[in-house]
Amino acid sequence: MKLIILDRDGVINHDSDTFIKSPEEWLPIAGSLEAIARLNQAGYRIVIATNQSGVGRGLFNMMTLDAIHQKMHHAAQQVGACIDAVFFCPHTANDNCDCRKPREGMFHDIARRFGIDLRSTATVGDSLRDLQAGFKAGCVPCLVLTGKGEKTREKGGLPPGTLIYPNLAGVVDFILKTPAEIPV
């Protein structure tokens, strides 16, 4: 099975320093949903791994998070894209859980659920914690310069082997042109 793990905010949709707290605030980055559709057409399954500490902070509840994700799924379907699953961590940093990135708990949960080897899986994020979690789990880390990506690149300290692209469409261009023997 070919599978790619994506962060949500800053990769698929525009990010906000004050959190995405409602479906109305969820706005796709131009070309991101079409990029997912291209991956689907090439036989890839798409899974999202996202920190959503706004739930733990009381900024929005689970019903609102579900509504945001329903909007995302609907928007994806409108362009022929399918997001197979959304894994999320509702905790704050103070909760010290295993699922909050930069810890890799969500990635191991994804691997178990889908029966995949993470060493042949790319993960795409715009923040250092996205890349660290994927790298620790064995994924190929890909940084996009959308969302917080430009600041992440400037700050440095990226995991070894991190690939850098302007946006999700750039990642997809690379993956679809890469020979099958390269693990991504």
N, C-alpha and C positions, 0 to 999 in steps of 0.2 A: 504494500500500500504506500502510495506517495502522499505525504501529508506535510503541511507547513503550519507553523504556529505563529500567529500574529498578535501583537499588542493591539489594543483598540484605539485609545485616545492618542492622537498625534501620528498614527499610521493609517488608519481607515477614515477617521473623522478628525475634524479640527479639535485641538485641545483647548483647555481653559485653565488658567491659574486658580480659578474659583470653582473648578469641577464642572462636569457636565451633569446637571441636576434635574433635567427634564427632557422629554422627547423633543421639545422645540429647540433646545440647545444642541442637540445632536445633529451636526451638519457634515456630510461626507466631504473629504478632500477630493478635489477634481481628479477623476481617473482611477481612484482607489477601488471602487466597486467593479469597474470594468476590468481592472487588473485581476481581481479575484475571479471574475467570470472566465478570463483567459486561463487562469490556473485550473479551474474546474474543467474546462474544455480539454485540457492536456492531461486530465485524469487525477488531479490533485484534490485532496480533501483539505478543508480549511478549518482550523481550530483557533479560537481566540483565547489568550491567557491575559487577563487584565486585573490590575489592582483597582478596587473600587472602595477605597477607605471612606468615601462620602457616606456610605451606609453606616459604618461604624462611628462616624462623627455625628450622625443624626442629620445630615444635610438632605438626605432623601431616603426613602424606604425601599424595601424589596419590590413592592408593586411598581414603584417608579422605575427602578432598575429594569424590571421585566418589560415595562412599556418602552423604555429606551432601546432595549434589545429587540423588541418586536418591530420598532421603526427601522432599525438597522437591517433586520432580516427582510422586511418588506422592500426597503430600498434596494437591497442586493438582488432580490428576486425580480425587480423591475428591469434590471439590466442583464438578467440571465445568470446571476451569481448565486452560489449556495454556500452558506457558512454552516458547517456541520455541527459545531458545538461551541459554546461559550463557557469557559472556566473562569471563575472570578474569585478574588479574595475580598471579602467585605470588611476585613479587620484593619485596625490602625497599627502603626508601627509599635505602639506600646503593648499591643496584644501578644507580640513575640510568637506569632504562629509560623508554621512551616510553609503555608501557601503564599504568603506575601512576598512578591519579588523584592529584593534580589535572592531570596531563598528559592529553591527549585522544586518545592513540593507540588505546585500545579503541573509542572512539566512531567514529573513522575506519574501523577494521576492520569495525565493525557496518554502517556506511554502505555500504562496498564489498560486503560479503557479501550484504546485502539489497537493494542498489541503491536506496537512499533518499536523499533530501535532508534533512539534519539540521535545516535551518531550519524544517521543518514537523513536527518531532519533539519531544515533551516528554521530559524526563528528570526522574526523581524520586529524591531522596536526602535523607539526614538529616544530612550533614556538609558543611562548606564545600568540601572537596576534590571531593565528588561534583558539587556545583553548578558549581564552577569548571571542571571538565573538560567538562561538558556545555555550559556557556556558551561556552567557547573553541572548541568544535566547532560551535557555531551552534544548539544546542538551546534550547528554552524551559525554564529551570530552575524546578523545583517543589520546595520544601522541605516535608517532613513533620515534625511535632513529636514523632513517636515516636522511639525510639532516642536518638540524640544531638541530635535536631532542636531541642529547646527550648534547649539550651545553645548551639547554632549560631546560633539567632535572637538570643539575648541578646548574644552576642559581636559580632554585626554583621559588616559588610564583605561582605554578600551581593552577588552579581553583579546588575547592573541588570536590572530586570524580573522578579526572582524572585517567584514566586507562593507563598504560604504556606497550608498546610492542616493540620488536626489529625492526619490519617493518610492512608493510601493510599485508603481508601474516600472521603474528602473530595475527593481529587484526581479520582477517577473520577466522582464526582457532578458536578464542574465540567466535566470533559471531555465527558461524555455530554449535558450541557445546553448546551454551547457551540455556537453556530452554526458550520457547516462552514467559513465563510470565515476564522475565527480560527485561526491556526496552532498547534494543540496536539493 
